[in-house]
Amino acid sequence: MVKYAPKKVFVLENGTYLELSYAQFHQQKDTYQGRRFLFLHGMLMEVSEDAYKAFYKDKRRQKYLNERSDDNGDFSYDMLTTDEFNGEDILVDEVADTAGEAERNLLLDKLCTALVELTEEERTLLVQYYSERMSECELSDIYEISQQAVSKRVRKILAKLKNLMRI
């Protein structure tokens, strides 16, 4: 008897499968000499020579791939997939967005050209407001005008920039 005796044995007789207990099979084992059996789902099943070879060829290949995977440290992102999270979501597209980068560079060139067309006072106001992050109230104290006037000037300068960039 074997360590883990199969529950059932399926023997191919005249093109159909005959179900036997393992004890019955073991008693008649000489009858089944030279036939090929696969252990599947706790049962022995007789198969053709080609099916037997294909099964073990695939099994050896899978073992080989698993060994290579272990050697290379491969990792399956599918293992991270849960009901709330898809493991593939953590992958980052490393290919640069060349079209987006080209568009950004084109817009930057247009902006530089348009900024040259502004007066020194307009450029200074934009630098203080956006680069130095000064509030409209702080700028109103510097220019000795109301906060609303500062807001209106900034909007006017931005509209002028937008118009200059269209050309």
C-alpha positions as CSV (number, residue, x, y, z in Angstrom):
1,M,0.0,0.0,0.0
2,V,1.1,3.6,-0.6
3,K,1.4,6.4,1.9
4,Y,-1.7,8.2,0.7
5,A,-3.9,5.7,-1.0
6,P,-6.3,7.2,-3.5
7,K,-10.0,7.1,-2.8
8,K,-10.9,5.8,-6.2
9,V,-9.2,4.4,-9.3
10,F,-10.5,4.9,-12.8
11,V,-9.4,2.3,-15.3
12,L,-10.1,2.6,-19.0
13,E,-11.9,-0.5,-20.3
14,N,-13.3,-0.6,-23.8
15,G,-13.3,3.2,-24.2
16,T,-15.1,3.9,-20.9
17,Y,-13.9,4.4,-17.4
18,L,-14.5,1.8,-14.8
19,E,-14.5,2.9,-11.2
20,L,-12.6,0.7,-8.7
21,S,-11.7,1.1,-5.0
22,Y,-8.0,1.2,-4.4
23,A,-8.1,-2.2,-2.7
24,Q,-9.6,-3.8,-5.8
25,F,-7.0,-2.1,-8.0
26,H,-4.2,-3.2,-5.7
27,Q,-5.4,-6.8,-5.9
28,Q,-5.4,-6.7,-9.7
29,K,-2.3,-4.6,-10.1
30,D,-0.6,-7.2,-12.4
31,T,-3.5,-6.7,-14.9
32,Y,-2.7,-3.0,-15.2
33,Q,1.1,-3.4,-15.7
34,G,2.4,-1.1,-18.4
35,R,-0.6,1.3,-18.3
36,R,-0.2,4.9,-17.4
37,F,-2.0,6.5,-14.4
38,L,-2.1,10.0,-13.1
39,F,-2.8,11.0,-9.5
40,L,-5.4,13.7,-9.7
41,H,-7.6,15.2,-6.9
42,G,-7.0,12.2,-4.6
43,M,-7.8,9.7,-7.3
44,L,-5.8,7.6,-9.8
45,M,-6.9,7.9,-13.4
46,E,-5.7,5.9,-16.4
47,V,-4.6,8.1,-19.3
48,S,-3.0,7.6,-22.7
49,E,0.8,7.6,-23.2
50,D,0.6,11.0,-24.9
51,A,-1.5,12.5,-22.1
52,Y,0.9,11.0,-19.5
53,K,4.0,12.5,-21.2
54,A,2.3,15.9,-21.8
55,F,1.3,16.0,-18.1
56,Y,4.8,15.4,-16.8
57,K,6.4,17.6,-19.4
58,D,4.2,20.5,-18.2
59,K,4.8,19.7,-14.6
60,R,8.6,19.7,-15.2
61,R,8.3,23.0,-17.1
62,Q,6.3,24.6,-14.3
63,K,8.8,23.4,-11.7
64,Y,11.6,24.9,-13.8
65,L,9.8,28.3,-14.1
66,N,9.1,28.4,-10.4
67,E,12.8,27.7,-9.7
68,R,13.9,30.5,-12.1
69,S,11.3,32.8,-10.5
70,D,12.7,32.1,-7.0
71,D,16.3,32.7,-8.2
72,N,15.4,36.0,-9.9
73,G,13.3,37.2,-7.0
74,D,10.2,37.6,-9.2
75,F,7.1,39.0,-7.5
76,S,3.5,38.8,-8.5
77,Y,1.5,42.0,-8.1
78,D,-1.7,39.8,-8.2
79,M,-0.8,38.7,-4.7
80,L,-1.5,42.2,-3.5
81,T,-5.0,42.3,-5.0
82,T,-7.8,42.4,-2.4
83,D,-11.4,43.5,-2.5
84,E,-10.4,47.1,-1.9
85,F,-7.1,47.3,-3.8
86,N,-5.8,46.1,-7.2
87,G,-2.1,45.1,-6.9
88,E,-1.4,46.4,-10.4
89,D,-2.3,49.9,-9.3
90,I,1.1,50.4,-7.6
91,L,2.9,50.0,-10.9
92,V,4.3,53.3,-12.2
93,D,4.6,54.0,-15.9
94,E,8.3,54.8,-16.3
95,V,7.9,55.9,-19.9
96,A,8.1,59.7,-20.1
97,D,5.1,61.5,-21.4
98,T,7.0,63.1,-24.4
99,A,3.9,64.8,-25.9
100,G,3.0,66.4,-22.6
101,E,6.6,67.4,-22.0
102,A,6.8,69.0,-25.5
103,E,3.5,70.9,-24.9
104,R,4.8,72.1,-21.5
105,N,8.1,73.3,-23.1
106,L,6.1,75.1,-25.9
107,L,3.9,76.9,-23.3
108,L,7.0,77.9,-21.2
109,D,8.6,79.4,-24.3
110,K,5.4,81.4,-25.0
111,L,5.2,82.5,-21.4
112,C,8.8,83.7,-21.4
113,T,8.2,85.7,-24.6
114,A,5.0,87.2,-23.2
115,L,6.6,88.1,-19.9
116,V,9.2,90.2,-21.8
117,E,6.3,92.2,-23.2
118,L,5.0,93.2,-19.7
119,T,6.2,96.4,-18.0
120,E,8.7,96.1,-15.2
121,E,6.0,97.1,-12.7
122,E,3.7,94.3,-13.9
123,R,6.4,91.7,-13.8
124,T,7.4,92.8,-10.2
125,L,3.8,92.5,-9.1
126,L,3.4,89.0,-10.5
127,V,6.8,87.9,-8.9
128,Q,5.7,89.2,-5.5
129,Y,2.3,87.7,-5.8
130,Y,3.1,84.2,-7.2
131,S,6.8,83.6,-6.5
132,E,7.2,85.3,-3.1
133,R,3.6,84.4,-2.2
134,M,2.7,87.8,-0.8
135,S,-0.9,88.3,0.0
136,E,-3.0,91.0,-1.7
137,C,-3.2,92.8,1.7
138,E,0.6,92.9,1.9
139,L,0.8,94.2,-1.7
140,S,-1.8,96.8,-1.0
141,D,0.4,98.2,1.8
142,I,3.5,98.3,-0.5
143,Y,1.7,100.0,-3.4
144,E,-0.5,102.1,-1.1
145,I,-3.7,101.0,-2.8
146,S,-6.7,98.9,-1.7
147,Q,-6.6,95.2,-1.7
148,Q,-9.4,95.2,-4.3
149,A,-7.2,97.3,-6.6
150,V,-4.3,94.8,-6.2
151,S,-6.7,92.0,-7.1
152,K,-7.9,93.9,-10.2
153,R,-4.4,94.6,-11.3
154,V,-3.3,91.0,-11.0
155,R,-6.4,89.9,-13.0
156,K,-5.7,92.5,-15.6
157,I,-2.0,91.4,-16.0
158,L,-3.1,87.8,-16.3
159,A,-5.6,88.6,-19.0
160,K,-2.8,90.6,-20.8
161,L,-0.5,87.5,-20.5
162,K,-3.2,85.2,-21.8
163,N,-3.8,87.5,-24.8
164,L,0.0,87.7,-25.5
165,M,0.3,83.9,-25.4
166,R,-2.4,83.4,-28.0
167,I,-0.3,85.1,-30.7
